[in-house]
Amino acid sequence: MSELTGTTVELLQGLIRNECVNDGTPDSGGETRNAELLQTFLEGAGLDVQRFESRPGRGSLVARIEGSDPDAPSLCLMGHTDVVPVNPDGWSRDPFGGEVVDGEVWGRGAIDMLNITSSMAVAFRELARSNWRPKGTLIYFGVADEEAGGHWGAEWMLDHHWDAVGADYVLTESGGWSSVGHDGVRRIVVNVGEKGIAWRRLRVHGSPGHGSMPFGADNALIKAAEVIRRIAAYRPAAKIDDIWRAQVAAMSQPDEVKAALLDPARIWGAIEQMPANAARGCHAQTHTTFSPNVVHGGQKTNTIPDVVDIDVDIRTVPGTTDDDVRAHLAEALGDMAEHVEISPLQSYLSTASSTDNPFWDVLERQAQVAYPGAQLQPGLIVGGTDARFYRSKGSVAYGAGMFSPSMTLASFGQRFHGNDERIDVASLALSTDYWVGIARELLG
């Protein structure tokens, strides 16, 4: 294990053990603990580090290596410091122990995304300690609140402190796994865009009454059940774009299957024939999705409910507007629409960055260090990341990384927000070296 790899492992362990769990409430997270850890780590290299708090305990951290040429490009390495909640009963080990077992670091956040946050910090410090004097500015941004939408983190920072974190180019989470295709070429996924978020609350109205006389009752819960059934059965049209075409081209599938996956009239049937994990991924990549996940309603066992709220996680394909979301729901609900009041919970349009720029070329050249002959494959994130805030400001932002062959899309997806989350040490080494190489080549 190299010195840099050992340092990355130790820093990742510390970030995991700080338990910066973000449950979505404004005062959860406690990311200031990880901000303090990162500040101590970076200040050891003589770096000037700034801390910002959007509210007590919700700390973000920024460090900069200033470039000598104001016309040169700037690069931000952005990693979030919060993690999602965990149920320890489902784990084989302490989810906040940060143990190293058989070459893997275990713990909540090891995949999402403290592995990237730590490897970026180690790369940044290594560049600073080497007395590197770039033409372009390099920024390290350890940001709070990504796991609850970024309001107290990236969104707040870009709105209030753009001078500290603004950059032409940005690297963050959700990319880096790879596979070898039928042509023998290894393709490394770099996510260039992400689906939009259109979370909605559907309020279903009824009339209250006594639970002992349910015949003919106007029961909001029964109507809500039908609303949920219709949403689950809804089939919106597929979105076939260049990113999806590139993904299909790289698949090890018969030509007839590939043709069906590119045909809006046949794609649903083709997805139904796939194994469950592959089917979920392909469906999410090509369709606006609707997932009713939370229900609130009822007051007492013997009282017929008059109001039931259904919270629906809607993820939109590129080009979908709020009007389109309303049209989707109207079509899905049909004649039930008149019984449903719809209100927004969270909304962000889909975003994407072009690959026609020097930044993409640098990423592909630096990938050759780990995997000679590899190609980058543009991808679409079906969830949400803080990259969207930068794209809305005009920055080019990618979800990247460099993982070992053992970290496939399947293993990444299984561990992401899942039980027994862990990352292999080999991937930490590859990612740390990747960030160093990218910064040196891009910024001069």
N, C-alpha and C positions, 0 to 999 in steps of 0.2 A: 504494500500500500504506500503510495507516494505521500509526501508531507501535505500537499494540498487536499488529497482525498481524505486523509485522517482528520484534517481540520474541518472539512465539510461534514464528515460524520459527527464530530463532536458538536459542531454548531447546530446541526439538525436535531441531535438529541436534546440539546438545551431548549430549542424552540418547542419541541414536542412536550417536554416536561413542564413548560410554563402554563399549559392547559388554557390557552386563550380561546375558550369555547364561545362561539357566537350563536345564540339561540334565536336571534332575530329581534329581541327586545333592545331598546336604545342603550341600556346600561350593561348589557352583557358584553362578552368579548375580552375585556381587560387587556387589549393588545399593547397597552403601555408596557406591560411586562416584557414582551418580545422586543418592543422598540428600545427599551433600556438595554437588553442583552445585545442587540445589534449595535447600539451606540458604543457600548464598551468594546465590542469586538473591532469596530472600524476605527475608533479613536486611537487604538493601539498602533495604527499605521500613520498617525499624525494627521488624519483627515479631519476636516471641519464638518461636523455633523449637526443637523438641525432636527428638532422634534416639534411636532405640531399636534395639538389635541382639538378635535372637533367638539368634544364634550369630555368630561372627566373620565379618565381610564381608556379612552379610545384614541390612543396615540399612534401616529405615523412618523416615519423617519426618512430623512433625505440626506444623502451625501453626494458631493460633486467633485469631479476632477475637471477643472476648467480647461477648455481648449484655447490654443493660441491664435486661432483664425476664426473671427466671428462669422465668416461666410462658409465655414466647414459644417457638415451635418452634425447633429447631436443625437445621442442614443440614450434611452432610459431603460434600465433593467429593473422591472417592476415585479415584486413578489408580495403576495398578501401574507399577513401574519396570524390571521384568525383561522379557526377550524370549526367544523360542524359538530353538533352534539353526538354522543356515542352511548350505546347500551353495552356496558362491560360484560353482561351475561353472554353476549354472542361472540366474545373474543377468547382466543386461546392464551393470550398474555395481557398484561396490564396495558391498556390503550394509551397511557401516558407515561409508560416506563422508558421508552426510547431504547429498548434493548437491541443489541446486535446479535442475531442468531443466524448461523449458517450463511454469513455474508449478506444479510439483509437487516435494515433498520426498521423496527416495528414501532407503530404508534399512529394515533390519529393525526392526520395531516402529512404523513410521510409521502403520500402521493399527491394530495390536494392541499396546498402546493408547497409545503415547507421544504421539500427536496430542492425545488427551484429557488426558493427564497434564500436558502442557505448556500447553495452552490454559486448563486449570483453574488452574494456578499463575499464569499471567499475569493472569487475571481476579481471582484472590484478591489479588495484589499491587496491582493497580489499585484495588480497593476500599479496601485499607489506605492507599494513598497519597492517596486522596481524602478522608481523615479521616472516612470513613463510620462512623457510630455506630449499629449496628443494635439492635433490640430483642431479636432472637434471635441465638444464637451461630452463627458460620460457622467450619467446620473444613476445613483442607486436609490430606489424608492421602495421602502418596506411599508406597505399600506394596510390599514385596518379595514374591517367591515366588508370585505368582498363577499363573504358568505351570506350576507343579508341584503345584497343589492348595491352596496357601495355608497349609500347615502352619507354615512359618517366617515367614509374613507376617500376613495378616488374621486367621487363626485364632488365632495366638499373641498378637497385639495385642489382640484383643477379649477373650481369656481373661485376659490379664495387665494390660492398660492401658485398660480400658473408660472410665475417667474421662477419658482423653485423647482418645479417638476416638468415644465413644458419641454417637449423634444420633437424632433422631426421623425425619429424612428423609435419604436417601443417593442420590447420583447417581454412576454409574460407567459402564463400557463397554458396547458392543454395542447400539447404537441410533443413530438420527439420519438414516438414509437415507430417501428418500421417492420417491414416484411419483405420477403423475396418473392417476386411474382413468377408466373409460369415462364417468363422470358429470362429468368435468372438475374434480374435487376432488383437491387434493394431500393425500396422507395420509403422515404422518411416523411412522415406527415408533419406539415407546418400549417396550422390553422390560420386562414387569412380572413375569416369572417365568422359571424355567429348569428343564430336565429334571434328574432326579436322576442320580447316578453310582453304579453298582454294578459296579465292575471286579472280575472274578473270575479266579482261576487254576484251570484244569481239569487235574488231574494224571491221566494215563492210565498204567496199569500193564500190564506184560507180563512175559516171562521172558527172561533173557539167554541167548545162545547164539552159536555161531560163524557168521559171515556166509557161510561157504562152504556151509552146509547150511540154506537158508531154508525148505525145504518143510515146511508145517504149523507153522512157528514161531509163537510167541506174541509177535509183534513190536509193541511199544508204538507205534511210529511209524505202522505201517499202521492200527492202531486209532485213533490220533489223527487220521489223515487222514479217516476216516469220521466221527469226532466233529465235525471242522471242516465237513465237507460237510453234515451234518445241521443244524448251527447256521446255516450260510449259507442253507439252504433253509427255515428256520423262519419261519412267518407268524403272529405274535401278532395279537390283535384290535386294531382301531383305537380310539383315544380321541378322541371328538368332543366338544370343550368350547366354551365361549363365545369363548375367544381364537381358536380355529380357525374358528368360524363367522364372526367379524368379518373374519378374513383372507380367507375365501372370498367374502364379500359384496363385498369391495373388488377382487376379481380381474376382469380383462377376459377372461372366459370365457363361452361360451354357457351358458344356464340349465341345460341338460341335464348339462353337465360339472360345474357347481356342485352340482347335486343329487346327482350321483354322489359327489362329494368329501365330502358330508355324510352319506352312507349307508355305515355300517360294512360292509355286504355288497357294496358296489360300489366302494369307494374304491381298493382295490388295483388293480383293472382300469383305473380312471381314471388313476391315477398311472403305470401302465405305458405309457400312450399319450402321456405328456408328454415334452418334451425332457429330456435327462439331468440337467442342473443343476436344473431346476424339479422334476423327479421326486424327486431326492435330498432337496431341501428339504421338499417336501410329505410325503414318507414319514417323515422325521425328526420333523416337527412333530406327527405323529399316531400314531406307533407307538413302543413300547419297541424299541430297536435293539440288535443283537448283532453286534459286529465282531471276529473273531479276528485279532489283529494281531501277536502275538509267539509264537514257538515256541522252546522250549529242550529239547534232548534228544540222546541219543546220546553215545558216548564215543570210538568209533574205527570206521573204515570197515569193519573185518572183525568187528565185534561187534554182534549184534542187541540193540537198546536195550530196557531193561526199564522205563524211566521217561521220559515226555515231558510237559512242561508247556506248556499253551496259555493265554496271557493274552488275555482277552476284554474288550473295551471295551463295557460295557452302559450305555445311557442310558435312564432310565425316565421314562415319562409321569407327570404328576401323579397322586397317589393310590396309586402302586405301593409296596408294602412289600418287605422282605427275603424274607418268605414267598412273595410273588408271584414274585420273581425265582427262588427255588428251584423253584417250580411251573413257570415258563417253561422252565427248563433241563431239568427232568425230562420235560416234554412234548417238547421239541426232541430230546433224546437217545434217548428211548424205551428199548429194551432195551439200549442202550449205557450207560445210566446206572450200572449196577452195576460198570462198569469204570472209572468216573471219580470221583475225589476232588475236591471243590469247596472252595476256600478264598477268603475275601475279600482283595482288594488295597486297595480304597478304596471307601467307601460314604457317600453323602449323599442324603438324601431330596430330592425335588423341592420347590422353594419358589416362592411367588408373593405379590405384594402387590396389594391392592385398588386400584382407580382411583377409589373413592368417597371422596375426601378433598380438602382445599384445595390440596395439593401438585400433584396432577394438573391442577387447574384453572389453577394458575399456569404450569405447563409449557405448557399449550395456549395461554394468552393470550400468553406470551412468544414462542411460535412464530410469531405473527402478524407480528412485526417483520420476519422474513426472508421469510415466505410468507403474505401476507394471505389469509384464507379457508381456510387449511389446517386439517386435523383430525389429531389424534393417533390412531394405531392401536396398540392393545395387542398386544404380541408375546411369543413364548415363545422363549428362547434354548435351542438344542439342545445346546450345550456347557456349560461351567461358568464362573462368575465368582465373585468375592469377595462379591457381593451376598448370596449365600445365608447367609453368616455373620451379616450384619446382620439378615436376615429371621428367623433363628432366635432373635435377641434381641428381636424385636418391632418392629424398625424397618421403615419403608416404603422399599424400595430399587428404583430403576429403572435400566435401561441406556439411556442417552440420548446425544444429541449433536445437532449441526445441520450437515448436509452440503450441499454445492452439488448442483444437479441432476445433475452428471456422476458423482457418487458414488452409484451405484445399488446395490441389493442384490447384483446380479450382479458388479459390479466390486469391491465390498467383499468378497464371498465368495471371489472369485478371488485377491485379494491377501492375504487373511487367512492367515498362516502359509505363504504361497506365494512364488514367485519374483517379483522386481521389485516388491516391496511399496513403495507410495508413497501419498501423500495430497496433494490439491491445496491450494494456499495459500488459495483462496476458502473452502474448508471450515474451515480453521483460523480464519479471520476470523469466520465465522458462529458457530462453537462458542464462541469467546472471548466474543463479545457476548452469546450466549445465557446463559452462566453468570452474567455480570454482571447481566443483567436479572432472571434467576430469583432470585438472592440478594437484590437490592434489593427486589423485590416481596414475596417470601415472608417475609423477616426484618425488613422495615420500615426 
